[in-house]
């Protein structure tokens, strides 16, 4: 039996450091966004899909 092992990882979400007495805020804006989810195997084959919806279990299955 042959198995095609695929890998997926979580995306990078930047964050900032702050001192205990420092107040830090990040302004938010509404914007058009695209989410992408993909798999890659050890042979370098990449399967991906984009969506404007959240990437959740229903999207992946």
Secondary structure, 3 states (H helix, E strand, C coil): CCCCCEECCCCCCCCCCCCCCCCCCCCCCCCCCCEEEEEEECCCCEEEEEECCCCCHHHHC
